[in-house]
Amino acid sequence: MTFRQARYEEPPIWELGGSPSTSEPEPGIARIPERLRRREPLRWPELGELEVVRHYTRLSQMNFGIDTMPYPLGSCTMKYNPKVSELLARRREAQELHPGQPEETVQGALELLWRLERGLSRVTGFPEVSLQPAAGAHGEYAALRMVQEYFRDKGELERRREVILPDTAHGTNPASAAMAGFVAREIPSKDGCVDLDRLKEAVGERTAALMLTNPNTAGLFESEIVEIQKTVHAAGGLLYYDGANLNAILGVTHPGKMGFDVAHLNLHKTFATPHGGGGPGAGVLAASERLAPYLPVPRVVKTGRRFRLDYDRPKSIGKIKSAYGNFGLDLRAYVFLLSHGEEGLKRISRRAVLNSNYLAKKLRESLPGPFRPLVKHEFLLSGAPLKARGVRTLDLAKRLLDEGVHAPTIYFPSLVEEALMIEFPETESRRELDGFVEAFRRAVTDTPEALKSAPHSLAVARVDELEAARRPMLSWRDLRNAANLEAPVPVPPPS
Ligand SMILES: Cc1ncc(COP(=O)(O)O)c(C=O)c1O
C-alpha cells in the first residue's frame, strides 16, 4: 500500500478562532467561591461548526491510529476496539452517571461492575477482583502495597525488602517496586526465560515477591513456572503476575493455575479498550484468597438482589482512585467479554499466537530472532546485522512508518542487541500480516541513506526525542510560550 500522510500547517484551535470570547461575568458566578473561580478569561475560539470539523478531521489525517493502520507495538497489544463497545459506552445512561449518585440510583452500573469482576475472576483463576487501578503501573503499585500489608500483618515487613525481577521485566515493574519502597533486584535470564539457578540464589528471607509476566516480554512462556512458583513460596515470598501479556493465554490457562498470588490485567490491552498516551486505562487487580482482604476499597458487593459499595474492609490498602475506577473502560471490557464468551476468548489467544508465529517465521528471513523458534503473542528480532551498513533499529522503525505501519517497540528488552519487539494481535488479518512482511523486507533492504533520513511521508519527521522527553510541551500554553505568543489577557474580578 502506498502511504502518504496528510500535511497541514494546522495551528492549535486556540489560534484559529478569531478573538477570545468576552470576559463578561458568567451567569451564576457569584455562587462559586472566590478561590475556585477562573483567573483568566475563557478563551473559547470563535469558530463555526464546519471549521471545527475541518480542524479535527485534518488533525486526524496527520495521525497514526489503529483504525487506519496496523500497530505492531510489542508488549502493548494494540488491538481493534470494537465500535459496539464504543456505542454503548457513549449512551447517555453511561455517560451521565455521576460517581456521587446514591447507590439506589446506580444499581445497573454496580451490577455491571460486579459481573465484570466475576468474569475476570474466571479469566484469572483468582477469587476476588478490584477494578479500581487506572493503569497497569497503578495496578502493579497497588499490588505491591497489598504485599507490604500482608507482610506487615505477618510481622515480616522489616526484613522482606526485596522484589525480584527478571531482566525481561517491563520497565514499570522495577519502577513500581521502587515507588512502593522495595529494593528491586534484577536477575539475568537464560535463553530469554527465568534462570532457575539464579532465582534460587536470589530468593531468601529478604524476598517479598517475584514480579513476573508469563509469557514474558520476549514472547516466551516460562515453562518452568511451577518450579519458579515453588522456589519463591518455599522462601516465604509471594508471586506477582503482570497480566499485560494475557492476550497470549486468554481462556487457555491463567495465573491462578500457575500459583501466583496477585495479578494486574490491562483491560486497555487484552480486553480491547482504548489505550495510549498514558490513559485512561484500567489495570485491574485480581487476588488469591490470602491477598484478597488487602484489595483496595470500595468493593462491589451483592446482598440479595441489591448491589452496594463496601468500605468496611479493615485490611484493605485503602482507596487508590477517585470514584470506583474508569467506568467507561470497564463497560467496554464487559461488552468484550460478553460478545466473545468463554470459547471466543480461547479463539483470541490461539489466533494471536498463530499470528505471532506466522510473522516470526517470515520476518526471520530478513533479520535474526533470538531464543526458541516458537513464541506466544509477540516476538523479538535483532537489528544488529544492519549495523554493518551504519543503520540502527531506530532507522528501520522510522522507515516502517513510511510503509504505513506503526513502528514496533524498539530497544526493549535490552538483553537483545538492537531489539525489535513485534506483536500482531488476533484482530489483524492474514492480508495485513503479509503486507507487513513485504513492507519489512523492503525496509530492511533499503539504502542506508533512505533509512537514516526516514520517515519521508509523514506530517512530522524526526523530532528531537531527548528534548521531547526532557522538556515536553504538553499544552497549547507551552507552545504559545515557546513561540512568545501573546500572554493571556488578565481577567477583571468577577462582580
Ligand atoms: C508487560 C507490561 N507490564 C506493565 C505495563 C504497564 O501498563 P500501563 O502502560 O497501563 O501502565 C505494560 C505496558 O506497556 C506492559 O507491557
Ligand as a Chemical Component Dictionary entry (heavy atoms), coordinates in Angstrom:
data_LIG
# 
_chem_comp.id                   LIG 
_chem_comp.type                 NON-POLYMER 
_chem_comp.pdbx_formal_charge   0 
_chem_comp.three_letter_code    LIG 
# 
loop_
_chem_comp_atom.comp_id 
_chem_comp_atom.atom_id 
_chem_comp_atom.alt_atom_id 
_chem_comp_atom.type_symbol 
_chem_comp_atom.charge 
_chem_comp_atom.model_Cartn_x 
_chem_comp_atom.model_Cartn_y 
_chem_comp_atom.model_Cartn_z 
_chem_comp_atom.pdbx_ordinal 
LIG C1 C1 C 0 4.330  -6.180 30.364 1  
LIG C2 C2 C 0 3.774  -4.834 30.787 2  
LIG N1 N1 N 0 3.615  -4.585 32.096 3  
LIG C3 C3 C 0 3.103  -3.406 32.523 4  
LIG C4 C4 C 0 2.748  -2.409 31.657 5  
LIG C5 C5 C 0 2.238  -1.114 32.198 6  
LIG O1 O1 O 0 0.911  -0.837 31.828 7  
LIG P1 P1 P 0 0.419  0.682  31.698 8  
LIG O2 O2 O 0 1.069  1.252  30.487 9  
LIG O3 O3 O 0 -1.063 0.609  31.575 10 
LIG O4 O4 O 0 0.832  1.390  32.960 11 
LIG C6 C6 C 0 2.928  -2.631 30.288 12 
LIG C7 C7 C 0 2.593  -1.548 29.321 13 
LIG O5 O5 O 0 3.065  -1.422 28.252 14 
LIG C8 C8 C 0 3.434  -3.877 29.832 15 
LIG O6 O6 O 0 3.599  -4.135 28.533 16 
# 
loop_
_chem_comp_bond.comp_id 
_chem_comp_bond.atom_id_1 
_chem_comp_bond.atom_id_2 
_chem_comp_bond.value_order 
_chem_comp_bond.pdbx_ordinal 
LIG C1 C2 SING 1  
LIG C2 N1 SING 2  
LIG C2 C8 DOUB 3  
LIG N1 C3 DOUB 4  
LIG C3 C4 SING 5  
LIG C4 C5 SING 6  
LIG C4 C6 DOUB 7  
LIG C5 O1 SING 8  
LIG O1 P1 SING 9  
LIG P1 O2 DOUB 10 
LIG P1 O3 SING 11 
LIG P1 O4 SING 12 
LIG C6 C7 SING 13 
LIG C6 C8 SING 14 
LIG C7 O5 DOUB 15 
LIG C8 O6 SING 16 
# 
